[in-house]
Amino acid sequence: MKDYIEERAMEIAEYIINEKATVRQTAKVFGVSKSTVHKDVTERLPKINPLVASQVKRILDKNKAERHIRGGKATRMKYRNIHE
């Protein structure tokens, strides 16, 4: 694995841990695709640093469990703004 990919994976992991960020938010900040973020944290990171990978996995699992709530809030805001 190239050094810059390992560095990016670690930077992405630190960002997700510190900000409790979603894959989409992280992708936007780092200027990469959601697929790249996902591959970095699910495939590459466990090989680089398994402990950090498990922390990131916990956060992403929590985000995944809560995404239907965030989606509902976004829809509510959208229609609230249309009717005002």
Secondary structure, DSSP 8 states (H G I E B T S, - for coil): --HHHHHHHHHHHHHHHHHT--HHHHHHHHTS-HHHHHHIIIIIHHHH-HHHHHHHHHHHHHHHHHHHHHHHHHHHHHHHHHH-
